[in-house]
């Protein structure tokens, strides 16, 4: 099922609300959930702040750098290719094994359960930069103080909102899929693996507890925090700054300096002009590693019916 910007998702496959609440989280966020969320955001962020003095004083070993880099880009592409382009927008079709693998890889980013993430993002596209958008930086107005407040809200403040996007309304296809519902419900397991896999590998490679500890710092905490803030910057920075070569109903812009770390997501203007496109960086020199990964999947026969942008479609969306 593909949900495009400005369209309401079908409720035909909607399961009972009690089933959604019991398996995927309800439509209200309680104090315990907020405290847990704050810990999972705050602890890695403290590590990210400490990364500069730690690197300056003790450096970062090649093993830690390799573990952090691999984990970063596996989780990043899990979010961009899996959570976003595949599950949210249906940019291509995937074989069952790839479908589950993308769901798990995206979960390693520790950005929330799959169904919750997709529901939030589909709602964002339906109301992008208008009333109803979960995380528009223009929420409070256009003055400098209002925009600063809005940027904070769009970046991470919205995550603590008591009102949650109804998953059975915005992601009925995923709620009705037993395999995907199971992956989403096991978010705690993927989070645990995401945190413990780097120190396990670091400890085994170096045969030391110190190797495990430094791998946990760089490959778990710093890596998670960096990916969090890069992803959230697409919601905040890319809806306040950047060039807009394509026509869209919102203020989405292209921010080139986020392209590599965001795996191509910061070519955000084209994405909002053509949400189901498998490639976001469509202009010359726009690096989009997520599109490259999708191309590899297609060549391997794991992905099909890929919605590659055609020249005439791109031209039709150019700003006058």
C-alpha positions as a Markdown table, in Angstrom:
| # | Residue | x | y | z |
|---|---|---|---|---|
| 1 | Unk | 0.0 | 0.0 | 0.0 |
| 2 | Unk | 1.3 | 3.4 | -0.9 |
| 3 | Unk | 0.3 | 6.5 | 1.0 |
| 4 | Unk | 1.0 | 9.7 | -1.0 |
| 5 | Unk | 1.1 | 13.2 | 0.3 |
| 6 | Unk | -2.4 | 14.7 | 0.7 |
| 7 | Unk | -4.3 | 11.4 | 0.6 |
| 8 | Unk | -6.1 | 9.7 | 3.4 |
| 9 | Unk | -5.1 | 6.1 | 4.1 |
| 10 | Unk | -7.7 | 3.4 | 3.7 |
| 11 | Unk | -9.2 | 2.0 | 6.9 |
| 12 | Unk | -10.5 | -1.2 | 5.2 |
| 13 | Unk | -7.9 | -3.4 | 6.8 |
| 14 | Unk | -8.2 | -1.8 | 10.2 |
| 15 | Unk | -8.0 | -4.3 | 13.1 |
| 16 | Unk | -9.7 | -3.7 | 16.5 |
| 17 | Unk | -8.2 | -0.7 | 18.4 |
| 18 | Unk | -7.5 | -3.0 | 21.4 |
| 19 | Unk | -5.3 | -5.1 | 19.2 |
| 20 | Unk | -3.2 | -2.1 | 18.1 |
| 21 | Unk | -2.9 | -0.9 | 21.7 |
| 22 | Unk | -1.9 | -4.2 | 23.0 |
| 23 | Unk | 0.8 | -4.9 | 20.4 |
| 24 | Unk | 2.1 | -1.6 | 19.1 |
| 25 | Unk | 1.4 | 1.1 | 21.7 |
| 26 | Unk | -1.7 | 3.2 | 22.1 |
| 27 | Unk | -2.6 | 6.7 | 21.0 |
| 28 | Unk | -1.5 | 8.4 | 24.3 |
| 29 | Unk | 2.1 | 8.5 | 25.6 |
| 30 | Unk | 2.3 | 8.1 | 29.4 |
| 31 | Unk | 5.0 | 9.3 | 31.9 |
| 32 | Unk | 6.9 | 6.0 | 31.8 |
| 33 | Unk | 7.2 | 6.1 | 28.0 |
| 34 | Unk | 8.4 | 9.7 | 28.2 |
| 35 | Unk | 11.1 | 8.9 | 30.8 |
| 36 | Unk | 12.3 | 5.9 | 28.8 |
| 37 | Unk | 12.4 | 8.0 | 25.6 |
| 38 | Unk | 14.4 | 10.8 | 27.5 |
| 39 | Unk | 16.9 | 8.2 | 28.6 |
| 40 | Unk | 17.4 | 6.7 | 25.1 |
| 41 | Unk | 17.8 | 10.2 | 23.7 |
| 42 | Unk | 19.8 | 11.7 | 26.5 |
| 43 | Unk | 22.4 | 9.1 | 27.3 |
| 44 | Unk | 23.7 | 8.7 | 23.7 |
| 45 | Unk | 23.6 | 12.5 | 23.3 |
| 46 | Unk | 25.9 | 12.9 | 26.4 |
| 47 | Unk | 28.2 | 10.4 | 24.7 |
| 48 | Unk | 28.1 | 12.4 | 21.5 |
| 49 | Unk | 29.1 | 15.6 | 23.4 |
| 50 | Unk | 31.9 | 13.7 | 25.1 |
| 51 | Unk | 33.1 | 12.3 | 21.7 |
| 52 | Unk | 35.2 | 15.4 | 20.8 |
| 53 | Unk | 37.3 | 15.6 | 24.0 |
| 54 | Unk | 37.6 | 11.8 | 24.1 |
| 55 | Unk | 38.9 | 11.7 | 20.5 |
| 56 | Unk | 41.2 | 14.7 | 21.2 |
| 57 | Unk | 42.6 | 13.1 | 24.4 |
| 58 | Unk | 42.7 | 9.4 | 23.6 |
| 59 | Unk | 41.8 | 9.1 | 19.9 |
| 60 | Unk | 39.6 | 6.6 | 18.3 |
| 61 | Unk | 41.0 | 3.2 | 17.2 |
| 62 | Unk | 40.6 | 1.7 | 13.8 |
| 63 | Unk | 38.5 | -1.1 | 15.2 |
| 64 | Unk | 36.1 | 1.3 | 16.9 |
| 65 | Unk | 35.9 | 3.5 | 13.8 |
| 66 | Unk | 35.1 | 0.4 | 11.6 |
| 67 | Unk | 32.4 | -0.9 | 14.0 |
| 68 | Unk | 30.8 | 2.5 | 14.3 |
| 69 | Unk | 30.8 | 3.2 | 10.6 |
| 70 | Unk | 29.3 | -0.2 | 9.6 |
| 71 | Unk | 26.7 | 0.0 | 12.3 |
| 72 | Unk | 25.9 | 3.6 | 11.3 |
| 73 | Unk | 25.3 | 2.9 | 7.7 |
| 74 | Unk | 23.5 | -0.4 | 8.2 |
| 75 | Unk | 21.0 | 1.4 | 10.5 |
| 76 | Unk | 20.9 | 4.5 | 8.4 |
| 77 | Unk | 20.0 | 2.6 | 5.2 |
| 78 | Unk | 17.5 | 0.5 | 7.3 |
| 79 | Unk | 15.7 | 3.8 | 8.1 |
| 80 | Unk | 16.1 | 5.5 | 4.7 |
| 81 | Unk | 15.6 | 2.5 | 2.4 |
| 82 | Unk | 13.4 | 0.4 | 4.7 |
| 83 | Unk | 11.3 | 2.5 | 7.1 |
| 84 | Unk | 11.1 | 5.5 | 4.7 |
| 85 | Unk | 11.2 | 4.7 | 1.0 |
| 86 | Unk | 9.8 | 1.1 | 1.2 |
| 87 | Unk | 7.4 | 0.8 | 4.2 |
| 88 | Unk | 6.2 | 4.5 | 4.2 |
| 89 | Unk | 6.0 | 5.3 | 0.5 |
| 90 | Unk | 6.1 | 2.0 | -1.4 |
| 91 | Unk | 8.9 | 3.1 | -3.7 |
| 92 | Unk | 9.6 | -0.5 | -4.6 |
| 93 | Unk | 8.4 | -4.1 | -3.9 |
| 94 | Unk | 10.5 | -6.4 | -1.8 |
| 95 | Unk | 10.7 | -10.1 | -1.4 |
| 96 | Unk | 9.6 | -11.4 | 2.0 |
| 97 | Unk | 13.1 | -12.0 | 3.4 |
| 98 | Unk | 14.3 | -8.5 | 2.3 |
| 99 | Unk | 11.1 | -7.0 | 3.8 |
| 100 | Unk | 11.8 | -8.4 | 7.2 |
| 101 | Unk | 15.6 | -7.6 | 6.9 |
| 102 | Unk | 14.8 | -4.0 | 6.2 |
| 103 | Unk | 12.4 | -3.8 | 9.1 |
| 104 | Unk | 15.1 | -5.2 | 11.5 |
| 105 | Unk | 17.9 | -3.0 | 10.0 |
| 106 | Unk | 15.7 | 0.1 | 10.5 |
| 107 | Unk | 15.0 | -0.9 | 14.1 |
| 108 | Unk | 18.7 | -0.9 | 14.8 |
| 109 | Unk | 18.6 | 2.9 | 14.5 |
| 110 | Unk | 16.7 | 3.0 | 17.7 |
| 111 | Unk | 14.2 | 5.6 | 16.4 |
| 112 | Unk | 11.1 | 3.8 | 17.5 |
| 113 | Unk | 9.0 | 0.8 | 16.4 |
| 114 | Unk | 8.5 | 0.4 | 12.6 |
| 115 | Unk | 4.7 | 0.9 | 12.6 |
| 116 | Unk | 4.9 | 3.9 | 14.9 |
| 117 | Unk | 7.6 | 5.5 | 12.7 |
| 118 | Unk | 5.6 | 4.9 | 9.5 |
| 119 | Unk | 2.4 | 6.2 | 10.9 |
| 120 | Unk | 4.1 | 9.5 | 12.0 |
| 121 | Unk | 5.7 | 10.0 | 8.7 |
| 122 | Unk | 2.6 | 9.4 | 6.6 |
| 123 | Unk | 0.8 | 11.9 | 8.8 |
| 124 | Unk | 3.6 | 14.3 | 8.2 |
| 125 | Unk | 3.2 | 14.0 | 4.4 |
| 126 | Unk | -0.5 | 14.4 | 4.6 |
| 127 | Unk | -0.3 | 17.7 | 6.5 |
| 128 | Unk | 3.3 | 18.8 | 5.7 |
| 129 | Unk | 4.0 | 22.2 | 7.2 |
| 130 | Unk | 0.3 | 22.7 | 7.9 |
| 131 | Unk | -1.9 | 22.2 | 10.9 |
| 132 | Unk | -1.8 | 18.5 | 11.7 |
| 133 | Unk | 1.9 | 18.0 | 10.8 |
| 134 | Unk | 3.5 | 16.2 | 13.8 |
| 135 | Unk | 6.8 | 18.1 | 13.4 |
| 136 | Unk | 6.8 | 21.2 | 11.3 |
| 137 | Unk | 9.3 | 23.9 | 12.3 |
| 138 | Unk | 6.7 | 26.5 | 11.3 |
| 139 | Unk | 4.3 | 25.3 | 14.0 |
| 140 | Unk | 4.5 | 28.5 | 16.1 |
| 141 | Unk | 4.9 | 31.1 | 13.3 |
| 142 | Unk | 7.5 | 32.8 | 11.2 |
| 143 | Unk | 9.2 | 35.3 | 13.5 |
| 144 | Unk | 12.7 | 34.4 | 14.7 |
| 145 | Unk | 11.7 | 33.4 | 18.2 |
| 146 | Unk | 8.8 | 31.4 | 16.8 |
| 147 | Unk | 11.0 | 29.7 | 14.3 |
| 148 | Unk | 13.6 | 28.8 | 16.9 |
| 149 | Unk | 10.9 | 27.3 | 19.1 |
| 150 | Unk | 9.6 | 25.5 | 16.1 |
| 151 | Unk | 13.0 | 24.1 | 15.1 |
| 152 | Unk | 13.3 | 22.6 | 18.6 |
| 153 | Unk | 9.9 | 21.1 | 18.3 |
| 154 | Unk | 10.5 | 19.7 | 14.8 |
| 155 | Unk | 13.9 | 18.3 | 15.8 |
| 156 | Unk | 12.9 | 16.4 | 18.9 |
| 157 | Unk | 10.3 | 18.2 | 21.0 |
| 158 | Unk | 7.5 | 16.5 | 19.1 |
| 159 | Unk | 8.7 | 13.1 | 20.3 |
| 160 | Unk | 7.4 | 13.8 | 23.8 |
| 161 | Unk | 3.9 | 14.9 | 22.6 |
| 162 | Unk | 1.2 | 13.1 | 24.7 |
| 163 | Unk | -0.9 | 12.7 | 21.6 |
| 164 | Unk | 0.3 | 9.9 | 19.3 |
| 165 | Unk | -0.5 | 9.3 | 15.7 |
| 166 | Unk | -3.2 | 6.6 | 15.4 |
| 167 | Unk | -1.4 | 3.6 | 13.8 |
| 168 | Unk | -4.6 | 1.9 | 12.7 |
| 169 | Unk | -5.5 | 5.0 | 10.7 |
| 170 | Unk | -2.2 | 5.8 | 9.1 |
| 171 | Unk | -0.5 | 2.4 | 8.8 |
| 172 | Unk | -3.4 | -0.2 | 8.5 |
| 173 | Unk | -1.4 | -2.2 | 6.0 |
| 174 | Unk | 1.5 | -2.7 | 8.5 |
| 175 | Unk | -0.8 | -3.3 | 11.5 |
| 176 | Unk | -2.5 | -6.0 | 9.5 |
| 177 | Unk | 0.8 | -7.7 | 8.5 |
| 178 | Unk | 1.6 | -10.4 | 11.2 |
| 179 | Unk | 5.4 | -10.5 | 10.4 |
| 180 | Unk | 5.8 | -6.7 | 10.4 |
| 181 | Unk | 3.7 | -6.3 | 13.5 |
| 182 | Unk | 5.9 | -8.9 | 15.2 |
| 183 | Unk | 9.1 | -7.0 | 14.2 |
| 184 | Unk | 7.6 | -3.7 | 15.4 |
| 185 | Unk | 6.5 | -5.3 | 18.7 |
| 186 | Unk | 10.0 | -6.7 | 19.3 |
| 187 | Unk | 11.6 | -3.2 | 19.1 |
| 188 | Unk | 13.1 | -3.7 | 22.6 |
| 189 | Unk | 15.0 | -6.7 | 21.2 |
| 190 | Unk | 16.5 | -4.9 | 18.2 |
| 191 | Unk | 17.4 | -2.0 | 20.6 |
| 192 | Unk | 19.3 | -4.4 | 22.8 |
| 193 | Unk | 21.1 | -5.9 | 19.9 |
| 194 | Unk | 22.0 | -2.5 | 18.5 |
| 195 | Unk | 23.5 | -1.6 | 21.9 |
| 196 | Unk | 25.3 | -4.8 | 22.6 |
| 197 | Unk | 26.5 | -6.0 | 19.2 |
| 198 | Unk | 29.3 | -3.3 | 18.9 |
| 199 | Unk | 30.9 | -4.1 | 22.3 |
| 200 | Unk | 30.6 | -7.9 | 21.6 |
| 201 | Unk | 32.5 | -7.5 | 18.3 |
| 202 | Unk | 35.0 | -5.0 | 19.8 |
| 203 | Unk | 35.7 | -7.4 | 22.7 |
| 204 | Unk | 36.2 | -10.4 | 20.4 |
| 205 | Unk | 38.4 | -8.6 | 17.9 |
| 206 | Unk | 40.7 | -7.1 | 20.6 |
| 207 | Unk | 40.2 | -9.9 | 23.1 |
| 208 | Unk | 39.9 | -7.3 | 25.9 |
| 209 | Unk | 37.3 | -5.6 | 28.1 |
| 210 | Unk | 38.7 | -2.2 | 27.1 |
| 211 | Unk | 38.0 | -3.0 | 23.4 |
| 212 | Unk | 34.4 | -3.9 | 24.4 |
| 213 | Unk | 34.1 | -0.7 | 26.4 |
| 214 | Unk | 35.4 | 1.7 | 23.7 |
| 215 | Unk | 33.3 | -0.1 | 21.0 |
| 216 | Unk | 30.3 | 0.5 | 23.2 |
| 217 | Unk | 31.1 | 4.2 | 23.5 |
| 218 | Unk | 31.8 | 4.8 | 19.8 |
| 219 | Unk | 29.8 | 2.0 | 18.1 |
| 220 | Unk | 26.7 | 2.1 | 20.3 |
| 221 | Unk | 26.2 | 5.4 | 22.1 |
| 222 | Unk | 27.9 | 7.9 | 19.8 |
| 223 | Unk | 26.7 | 6.2 | 16.6 |
| 224 | Unk | 23.1 | 6.1 | 17.8 |
| 225 | Unk | 23.2 | 9.8 | 18.9 |
| 226 | Unk | 24.7 | 11.0 | 15.6 |
| 227 | Unk | 22.1 | 9.1 | 13.5 |
| 228 | Unk | 19.3 | 10.4 | 15.7 |
| 229 | Unk | 20.3 | 14.0 | 15.2 |
| 230 | Unk | 21.0 | 13.6 | 11.5 |
| 231 | Unk | 17.5 | 12.0 | 11.0 |
| 232 | Unk | 15.8 | 14.6 | 13.1 |
| 233 | Unk | 17.6 | 17.3 | 11.1 |
| 234 | Unk | 15.6 | 16.3 | 8.0 |
| 235 | Unk | 12.4 | 17.2 | 10.0 |
| 236 | Unk | 13.8 | 20.5 | 11.3 |
| 237 | Unk | 16.7 | 21.9 | 9.1 |
| 238 | Unk | 15.4 | 20.6 | 5.8 |
| 239 | Unk | 12.0 | 22.2 | 6.4 |
| 240 | Unk | 13.5 | 25.6 | 7.2 |
| 241 | Unk | 16.6 | 25.9 | 5.0 |
| 242 | Unk | 17.9 | 24.8 | 1.6 |
| 243 | Unk | 17.2 | 25.2 | -2.1 |
| 244 | Unk | 13.8 | 24.4 | -3.6 |
| 245 | Unk | 14.3 | 23.6 | -7.2 |
| 246 | Unk | 11.0 | 21.6 | -7.3 |
| 247 | Unk | 7.4 | 22.6 | -6.6 |
| 248 | Unk | 6.0 | 21.2 | -3.4 |
| 249 | Unk | 3.1 | 22.1 | -1.1 |
| 250 | Unk | 5.4 | 22.8 | 1.8 |
| 251 | Unk | 8.8 | 24.4 | 2.7 |
| 252 | Unk | 11.0 | 21.3 | 2.2 |
| 253 | Unk | 14.5 | 22.2 | 1.0 |
| 254 | Unk | 17.7 | 20.5 | -0.2 |
| 255 | Unk | 20.6 | 20.7 | 2.3 |
| 256 | Unk | 23.7 | 19.4 | 0.6 |
| 257 | Unk | 26.0 | 19.1 | 3.7 |
| 258 | Unk | 23.7 | 16.5 | 5.2 |
| 259 | Unk | 23.5 | 14.3 | 2.1 |
| 260 | Unk | 26.2 | 11.7 | 3.0 |
| 261 | Unk | 25.4 | 11.3 | 6.7 |
| 262 | Unk | 21.6 | 11.1 | 5.9 |
| 263 | Unk | 22.2 | 8.6 | 3.1 |
| 264 | Unk | 20.6 | 10.9 | 0.6 |
| 265 | Unk | 17.5 | 12.0 | 2.6 |
| 266 | Unk | 18.5 | 15.6 | 2.7 |
| 267 | Unk | 17.6 | 16.1 | -0.9 |
| 268 | Unk | 14.3 | 16.7 | 0.7 |
| 269 | Unk | 12.6 | 19.1 | -1.8 |
| 270 | Unk | 12.3 | 16.5 | -4.5 |
| 271 | Unk | 11.1 | 13.9 | -2.0 |
| 272 | Unk | 8.1 | 16.2 | -1.1 |
| 273 | Unk | 7.5 | 17.0 | -4.7 |
| 274 | Unk | 7.5 | 13.3 | -5.6 |
| 275 | Unk | 7.1 | 11.2 | -2.4 |
| 276 | Unk | 7.1 | 7.8 | -4.0 |
| 277 | Unk | 10.3 | 8.3 | -6.0 |
| 278 | Unk | 13.0 | 5.7 | -5.1 |
| 279 | Unk | 15.7 | 8.4 | -5.7 |
| 280 | Unk | 15.8 | 11.7 | -3.9 |
| 281 | Unk | 19.0 | 13.1 | -5.3 |
| 282 | Unk | 18.0 | 13.5 | -8.9 |
| 283 | Unk | 20.1 | 16.4 | -10.0 |
| 284 | Unk | 23.8 | 16.2 | -11.1 |
| 285 | Unk | 26.2 | 15.7 | -8.3 |
| 286 | Unk | 23.5 | 14.8 | -5.7 |
| 287 | Unk | 24.8 | 11.8 | -3.8 |
| 288 | Unk | 22.1 | 9.4 | -2.8 |
| 289 | Unk | 23.5 | 6.2 | -1.3 |
| 290 | Unk | 20.0 | 4.9 | -0.5 |
| 291 | Unk | 19.0 | 4.9 | -4.2 |
| 292 | Unk | 22.3 | 3.0 | -4.9 |
| 293 | Unk | 21.3 | 0.4 | -2.3 |
| 294 | Unk | 17.9 | 0.0 | -3.9 |
| 295 | Unk | 19.5 | -0.4 | -7.3 |
| 296 | Unk | 21.7 | -3.2 | -5.9 |
| 297 | Unk | 18.6 | -4.9 | -4.5 |
| 298 | Unk | 16.9 | -4.6 | -7.9 |
| 299 | Unk | 19.9 | -6.1 | -9.8 |
| 300 | Unk | 20.0 | -9.0 | -7.3 |
| 301 | Unk | 16.3 | -9.7 | -7.9 |
| 302 | Unk | 15.4 | -8.9 | -4.3 |
| 303 | Unk | 13.4 | -5.7 | -5.3 |
| 304 | Unk | 11.1 | -5.1 | -8.2 |
| 305 | Unk | 8.7 | -2.4 | -9.6 |
| 306 | Unk | 11.1 | 0.3 | -8.4 |
| 307 | Unk | 9.7 | 3.8 | -8.9 |
| 308 | Unk | 12.8 | 5.4 | -10.6 |
| 309 | Unk | 12.3 | 9.0 | -11.5 |
| 310 | Unk | 11.8 | 9.7 | -15.2 |
| 311 | Unk | 13.2 | 12.8 | -16.9 |
| 312 | Unk | 9.8 | 14.1 | -17.9 |
| 313 | Unk | 8.4 | 13.5 | -14.4 |
| 314 | Unk | 11.3 | 15.5 | -12.9 |
| 315 | Unk | 10.9 | 18.3 | -15.4 |
| 316 | Unk | 7.2 | 18.5 | -14.7 |
| 317 | Unk | 7.9 | 19.2 | -11.0 |
| 318 | Unk | 10.6 | 21.9 | -11.5 |
| 319 | Unk | 9.9 | 25.3 | -9.9 |
| 320 | Unk | 9.1 | 27.9 | -12.5 |
